[in-house]
Amino acid sequence: MSTEKTDIYSRVTARIVADLEQGVRPWLKPWNAEHAAGRITRPLRHNGQPYRGINVIMLWGEAMAHGFACPIWMTYKQAQELGAQVRKGERGSLVVYANRVTRTETNAEGVEVDHDIPFLKGYTVFNCEQIDGLPPQYTAPAAPVLDPTQRIAGVEEFFRNTRADIRHGGNQAYYAIHPDYIQMPPFETFRDAESYYATLAHEATHWTRHGSRLDRDFGRKRWGDEGYAAEELVAELGSAFLSADLGLTPEPRSDHASYIANWLTILKHDKRAIFTAAAHAERACGFLTGLQPCAEARGREAA
């Protein structure tokens, strides 16, 4: 088990490091324009449920590398159960499954103690474009998209519902943790509306690190150190995940290129770093989504 776990961490990290060394961020442009599932989406399982965390980054990277427009992925067996068949010679893509097992051990005093042991397993999935004979919903062409004004209005409402203190002015975007506010340049100074909201998503991810929210701390002591770079990677991934969830397709921020060297340093020294960053980014997205009125309504219905 430990050998497989180590191998998966190494394989995933090596792939992302290789992309970053080429100046490519595998989470940057994860949209498609050819499928009914939407212009932009997280990767989806065969049942329509979205992948989460590190699997989002891994499958976005695979989709870009191979030019897949369809966001849906499934195992060989799942394709067969749908009466379809993976084409001969097609190579699958790695996704991972994390869980815990409980083992009971006897300590030095002769008392049985339960230990939770985390484990990571990998399995192979195929994009629907690698599979023949799928039902029509898996290969349907794109439907007309929503009016851009409506879509952006919904994004505006999303951030308003967080009740974060968002201020405008100056020429820098940042989150100030001690006074607890987000500073954004004026809306009209951005290239387009989507770039504004993607930047706001980045800063809103930072906003979740406050002690009253997710209390996220990587030991950051000064600008540019490893703790700083780790938090910036979380915010970068959080912005990518939120952009996908909100239907945004922004171009990269000009200042993000300067972070790549720092991210590479972290990833090369810790093969688990990208997994940790993706998990924190997913948690931040979940927190922000949980502040929406529809999330509160779902909670009341479940109760």
N, C-alpha and C positions, 0 to 999 in steps of 0.2 A: 504493500500500500504506500509506504513512504517513498519508494522509488518512483512509482507512478505520479505521486503528488509533486515531487521535485521536478520531474520531467515536464509536467504540465505548466508549472510556474515558469520554468526556463523557456519552454517553447513559445508561450504567449508573450513573455517579456522580450524575447529575442526578436520576434516578429515586429513588435511595436517599436523597439529600439531601431531596427533596420529602417522602418518607415520614417521615423524622426530624423535619422541621420541623412535621409534623402530630402529632408525638409517637408515631408508629408505627414500630416496628422490624420490618422485613420478615423477620427471622429468629426472631421471638419465638414464634409459635404455628403451627409448620409441620406440624400433624398433621391427620389426617382420621379419620373414624369410619364410613366408608361403603364401603370397598373391601377386597378380599381381600389386598392387599399389606400391610395392617396399619393400626393406628390412627395410628401415626406412622412416618414413613420419610423418608429423603432422596428427592428427585426421582429417578425411574428412567428409564433409556433404554428403547427398545422391546424390547431383549433382556434387560431386568431388571438391567443393570449400573447402579449409582448414579452420578449426577453428582457432581462434586467441586468444591471451592473456590468461586469466585465464582458459578458456575452454580447452586449450591445456593441461595444467597441470592436470586438473580434469579428462579428458578422458584418458590421459596416465596412470594416477593412477588406473582408473577403468580397463583398459586393462591389466595392470600388475597384479592387484588383482584377475582377473578372467581368466587370461591366453588367452585373445583374441589375435589372430594374425592378424585378419582383421582390418584395420584402419578406416573403414567406419561406420558411425552412422546415424540413421534416427529416426523420430518420428513414433508412431504407425500408424498415418494417412498416412504418406508418404509410409510406407510399404504396406498398403492396396491399395494405388493408383498404386503401382507397381504390384498388384495382389498377394502379399505375405501376410504372417500372422506371427505376433510375437507368439512364442510358449507359450502355457499356463503355467503359473507359473514363467515365466521369469521376473526379476526385472530390471527396467530401471535405467538409470544414469542421474544425474542432470547436465544440462548446463544452462548458464545464458545469458540474453539479456539485454544490457544496452542502454538507450536512454534518451531523455529529452522531457518534455512536457512544453508548454508555457501557463502560467496562467496570466490573467489580473486582477490586484487588484487596488483599489482606495486608494491612500495614504492620509495622514493627510490634505494635501492641496486640496483634491478633484480631483487630477489628476490621470488618469488611467495609470498604469505602468505595463509593461510586465515583468514577471519573468520566467527564465528558471529553471525548477525543474528536476534534474536527478532522474531516477528511475531504478530499477533493478528487472527483472522478471526471474523466473526459469521455465524451462520446461524439459520434460523427453525424452530421446532418448535411442534407443536400438542399440547394436552392431549387425552387419549383421550375426554374428554367433548365435544370438538369434532368428533369423527369418527364417522361411521356405518359399520356393517357390519364392525366388528372382531370377531375370534374371541372366544369367551366369556371366556377368561382375562384379557382386558384390561378387561372390564366387570363382573367377578364381584363380588357383594356381599360384605361383610365376614364373615369366619368368627369364631367365638367367640374372644375374646382369652385369653391365658394368665392363670392365677390371679395376682392382683397380688402376693401374697406370694412366689411363685416368681420373678416378674420382678424384684422388688426384691432378692431374695437373689442373683440373678445380677449385679446392678449392684454389690452389696457385694463380691462376689468379684472383679469387674473392678478396682475400686480397690485391693483388697488385693493383687492380683497385680502392681501397679506397684511395690510395696515402698517407696512414698513414706512419709516420716515424717509421719504425720497425728496431730495432737494436738487435744484437745478442752478447751474451757473459755473463759470470758469471753463477750463478746457481739459479737465481730467475727470475720469470716472474712478471712484474708489469707495470702499466701505470703511468708515471710522468706527472702530469697535467700542471705544470708551464712551463717546457721546451717543453711539448707537444710531447712526444715520447713513444713508446711501447718498453719495454725491454724484450727480450726472451732469455732463455738459448739456446745454439747451438742445431740445429735440431737433430744431432746424439745422444744427451744425453737423448732423450725421449724414452719411451718404444716402441712406434711405431709412424708412421706418423699421425694417427688419433688423438692420444693423443696430439701431437704437435699442430695440427690445432684446436682442441677443446680448448686448453689453449690460443691459439692466438685469438679465438673467444671470450673468456672471457675478455681478455685484450682489444680487439677491441670494445667490449661493453662499457667498461670503457672509451675508447677513445671518444665515442660519447657524454660524459658528458661535454666536454670542452665548454666554453662560446661561441665559434664561431660555435658550432654545435647545440646540443640540450639543452645546458646550464642547465644541471640537477644538483641539489644541495639539499641534505638532511640535511644540517646543520652540516656536518661532521667537527669535531674540532680536534680529535685525533684518533690514532689507537685504534680500538676496541670499540668505542662508538656506539650509536644507529645509527647515521648518516652513520658511516663506515659500519655497518652491513647491513643497508638498501641498500647501493650502492653495496655491495658484493652480496646480494640476486638478485638484478637486473642483475648483470654480470653473475651470475650462471644461471639464467633463460635465459638470452640472449645467452649464450653459448649453452644451450640445444636447444633453438629454431633454432639457426643458424646451429648447428650440424644436426638437422633434415632436414633443408632445403638443406644442402650441402651433405647429404647422409653419414654422419660420425657416427660411433658407438664406441666412445671412452670409455675406462675404467675411473673411477673417479680419479681425482687428489688426491694425498696423503694428501695434506694440507687442503682439503675441510672439513674433519671431524671436524676440530677445529671451523668451522663457525656455525655448527648446533646449539650449545647452544645459540649463539647470535641470530640466526634466531628465535629460539623458544621464546626467551625473547620478541622479537618484535611482533611476531604473537599472543602471549598470551595477550599482552597489547593492541593490535590494530587489531581487526578482519578484517579491511579493508586493512591491510598492504600487504597481498599477492596479492590482486587485484591491488593495486597501483604498486607493483613491476612488476607484469606481464604486466601491461599496459606500463610501462616505458621500459621493455625489448622488447616488441613488437615494440615500437616506435624506439628503437635503431636498431633492425633488419631491419625495414623499411628504416631507414636512410642509413645503410650500403648497402642494396640492391639497393637503389636509386642511389648509386654512380657507379653502373655497366653500361657499355656501352649499354647493351640491354634495361635497364630502360630508358636511355636517348632517345633511338630510339623509344620506345613506347610512350614517352611523345611527341615527334615530330609528330608521326602519329596521336595522339589524337588531337593535335593542328590543 
